[in-house]
Amino acid sequence: MSEAPRHVVITGASAGLGQALALAYAGPEAVLGLVGRNAERLAVTAELCRQRGAIVLLGRFDVATEASALAEWLRAFDQAHPIDLLIANAGVASTLVDDRDWEDLARSRSVLDTNLYGTLHTVMPVVPWMRARKHGQIAMISSLAAFRGMAISPAYCASKSALRAWGDSVRPLLAKDDVGLSLIYPGFVKTAMSDVFPGDKPQLWSPERAATLIQRKLQAGADEIMFPRLLAEGIRWLNMLPPRLADWILERLSLAPAKSL
């Protein structure tokens, strides 16, 4: 994007990386649409952004289960403030506590519904409006886990991998109408989600550090944003190994379920 975005919508904005991104884009010229499930935490984020001079509009939705209401809210926001940048950040995780644990269908579906379909519920309504204007940028938060499945979080890895495949597929289609699509692949970022992660968290970043990098890279029009660099390179290297060797390494790094007692 040649100019800094003024009208920005961020889902999962009530805490963690979403809150850090909201604060990064808050300023006197900004109109922010912040979406989240927790009204109290969302209100805190909104007040912090208003203190920086931003106009803030709130949408309290579950992106997984309230698709119609979310689409209506997005339409109203876009009609009043044509969206320059949409950041689909809302996500959840499920991890296996030990090697006897198992993600059944209901548990897997819950993760996929939020991370994959919740993202599509956010992005799909906005795409036609951006294409018609031939302007706009969409950013989807995936994960470095998209590049290599880990036994400690199967559904999470699957959901983030699906986002990667879908985003890579539609990027050239959107580009024909001057709409950008960026895929963001964070490693470990210190959030409530990472706090309950049972494995090691190498090269843990703060949400503020992650948000600063994402904002800078999005402004430069990056198609992919991967961090931290060393961990990203390690994931790429891991994929060149035989699968059983890669599995063994991930287990030694506490990225596989612990053995049950």
C-alpha positions in Angstrom: 0.0 0.0 0.0 1.4 3.4 -1.0 -0.3 5.2 1.9 -0.7 4.2 5.5 -4.2 2.6 6.0 -6.7 4.8 7.7 -9.7 2.5 8.0 -8.5 -0.8 9.6 -10.5 -3.8 10.8 -8.9 -6.3 13.2 -10.5 -9.4 14.6 -9.4 -11.0 17.8 -8.6 -7.5 19.0 -9.4 -7.9 22.7 -6.0 -9.1 23.8 -2.6 -10.4 22.8 -1.4 -9.8 19.2 -4.8 -8.4 18.2 -4.6 -5.8 20.9 -1.0 -4.9 20.0 -2.0 -4.5 16.3 -4.9 -2.3 17.2 -2.6 0.0 19.3 0.0 0.0 16.4 -2.6 1.3 14.0 -4.3 3.7 16.5 -3.7 7.4 15.8 -5.5 10.7 15.1 -6.2 9.8 11.5 -7.4 6.2 12.1 -10.8 4.7 12.2 -10.5 1.2 13.7 -13.1 -1.6 13.6 -12.2 -3.9 16.5 -13.9 -7.3 16.7 -13.7 -9.7 19.6 -15.8 -12.0 21.9 -15.0 -10.6 25.3 -16.8 -7.3 25.8 -14.8 -6.1 28.8 -11.4 -6.8 27.3 -12.5 -5.3 23.9 -13.6 -2.1 25.8 -10.1 -1.9 27.3 -8.5 -2.1 23.9 -10.9 0.5 22.5 -10.1 3.0 25.3 -6.4 2.6 24.8 -6.8 3.2 21.1 -9.0 6.3 21.7 -6.4 7.7 24.0 -4.1 7.7 20.9 -6.6 9.7 18.9 -8.3 6.9 17.0 -12.1 6.6 16.3 -13.1 3.1 17.4 -16.1 1.1 16.4 -16.6 -2.2 18.2 -18.2 -5.5 17.1 -18.7 -8.2 19.7 -18.9 -11.4 17.6 -17.7 -15.0 17.6 -16.3 -15.2 14.1 -16.9 -18.9 14.0 -20.6 -19.0 14.9 -22.0 -15.5 14.0 -21.1 -15.2 10.4 -24.2 -13.4 9.3 -24.1 -10.8 12.1 -20.4 -10.3 11.4 -21.0 -9.8 7.7 -23.7 -7.2 8.4 -21.4 -5.3 10.8 -18.6 -5.4 8.3 -20.9 -4.0 5.6 -22.0 -1.1 7.8 -18.4 -0.3 8.7 -17.3 -0.4 5.1 -20.2 1.8 3.9 -19.2 4.4 6.4 -15.4 3.9 6.3 -14.2 1.9 3.2 -11.8 -0.6 4.6 -8.2 -0.1 3.6 -6.8 -3.0 5.7 -8.5 -6.1 7.1 -6.5 -8.2 9.6 -8.1 -11.6 10.3 -6.4 -12.4 13.5 -8.9 -14.3 15.7 -7.7 -17.8 16.5 -7.8 -20.5 19.1 -5.5 -23.5 19.9 -5.9 -27.0 21.2 -2.9 -29.0 22.5 -2.5 -32.5 23.7 -1.6 -32.9 27.3 0.1 -36.3 26.9 0.3 -39.2 24.4 -2.9 -40.7 25.6 -4.8 -37.5 24.8 -6.7 -37.2 21.5 -8.5 -34.5 19.6 -11.8 -36.0 18.8 -14.1 -34.6 16.1 -15.8 -32.0 18.2 -12.5 -30.7 19.6 -11.0 -30.6 16.1 -14.0 -28.9 14.6 -13.9 -26.2 17.2 -10.4 -25.2 16.3 -11.1 -25.4 12.5 -14.3 -23.5 12.8 -12.5 -20.5 14.4 -9.2 -20.5 12.7 -10.2 -21.5 9.2 -13.9 -20.8 8.8 -13.8 -17.8 11.2 -11.2 -16.3 9.0 -13.2 -16.9 5.8 -16.3 -15.5 7.5 -14.2 -12.3 8.1 -12.5 -12.1 4.7 -15.2 -13.3 2.3 -17.7 -10.4 2.8 -15.0 -7.8 2.3 -13.4 -9.1 -0.9 -16.1 -8.0 -3.3 -16.1 -4.4 -1.9 -12.3 -4.2 -2.2 -12.3 -5.6 -5.7 -15.0 -3.2 -6.8 -12.9 -0.3 -5.5 -9.6 -1.8 -6.8 -8.1 -1.0 -3.4 -7.4 -2.7 -0.2 -5.2 -5.2 1.7 -6.2 -8.3 3.5 -3.9 -9.9 6.1 -4.5 -13.4 7.6 -2.7 -14.6 10.6 -1.5 -18.2 10.0 1.5 -19.7 11.9 4.8 -21.3 11.3 2.9 -24.4 12.2 1.4 -24.2 8.8 4.7 -25.5 7.3 5.0 -28.6 9.4 2.4 -30.5 11.4 3.2 -31.1 15.1 1.8 -34.0 17.1 1.1 -31.7 20.0 -1.5 -29.7 18.2 -2.9 -31.5 15.1 -6.1 -29.4 14.5 -4.3 -26.1 15.0 -1.6 -27.1 12.5 -4.2 -28.2 10.0 -6.2 -25.0 10.3 -3.2 -22.8 9.8 -2.0 -24.9 6.9 -5.4 -24.6 5.2 -5.2 -20.8 5.5 -1.8 -20.9 3.9 -3.1 -23.0 0.9 -6.2 -20.8 0.5 -4.3 -17.6 0.7 -1.7 -18.7 -1.8 -4.5 -19.7 -4.1 -6.5 -16.5 -4.1 -3.7 -14.0 -3.9 -3.1 -13.9 -7.7 -6.9 -13.6 -8.3 -7.2 -10.6 -6.0 -4.0 -9.0 -7.4 -5.8 -8.6 -10.8 -8.1 -6.1 -9.0 -5.2 -4.4 -7.1 -6.2 -6.0 -3.8 -3.3 -7.3 -1.7 -3.3 -10.5 0.4 -0.6 -11.1 3.0 -0.1 -14.3 5.0 1.5 -13.8 8.4 3.4 -16.7 9.9 4.3 -16.0 13.6 6.4 -18.3 15.7 5.7 -18.1 19.5 4.2 -14.8 20.6 3.6 -14.2 24.3 -0.2 -14.3 24.7 -2.8 -16.2 26.8 -2.7 -18.9 24.1 1.1 -19.3 24.4 1.0 -19.2 28.2 -0.9 -22.5 28.3 1.1 -24.2 25.6 2.8 -27.1 27.3 5.9 -27.4 25.1 9.0 -25.3 24.8 8.5 -21.8 23.3 11.8 -21.0 21.5 12.5 -17.4 20.5 9.3 -16.1 22.2 8.4 -12.6 21.0 6.3 -9.9 22.7 3.0 -9.0 21.0 4.3 -5.4 20.6 7.5 -6.6 18.8 5.4 -8.8 16.5 2.9 -6.0 15.8 5.6 -3.5 14.9 7.2 -6.0 12.4 3.8 -6.9 10.9 2.8 -3.3 10.5 6.1 -2.4 8.8 6.0 -5.4 6.4 2.3 -4.9 5.5 3.0 -1.2 4.7 5.7 -2.5 2.3 3.2 -4.8 0.7 4.9 -8.1 1.7 3.0 -11.2 0.5 4.5 -13.3 3.4 5.6 -12.2 6.9 7.5 -14.9 8.8 9.2 -14.5 12.2 11.4 -15.1 14.0 13.8 -15.7 11.2 15.8 -18.4 12.8 12.8 -20.5 13.8 11.3 -20.0 10.3 14.5 -21.3 8.7 14.5 -24.2 11.1 11.0 -25.2 10.1 12.0 -25.1 6.4 15.1 -27.2 7.2 12.9 -29.7 9.1 10.8 -30.3 6.0 13.8 -31.6 4.1 14.4 -34.4 6.6 12.8 -37.8 6.5 9.4 -37.6 8.4 10.4 -40.0 11.2 13.6 -38.0 11.8 11.7 -34.8 11.9 9.2 -36.3 14.3 12.0 -37.4 16.6 13.5 -33.9 16.6 10.1 -32.3 17.4 9.6 -34.7 20.2 13.0 -33.7 21.7 12.0 -30.1 21.4 8.9 -30.8 23.5 6.7 -30.2 20.4 5.1 -33.6 20.8 2.8 -34.8 23.6 4.5 -35.8 26.8 4.5 -39.5 27.6 1.7 -40.4 30.0 2.7 -41.9 33.4 
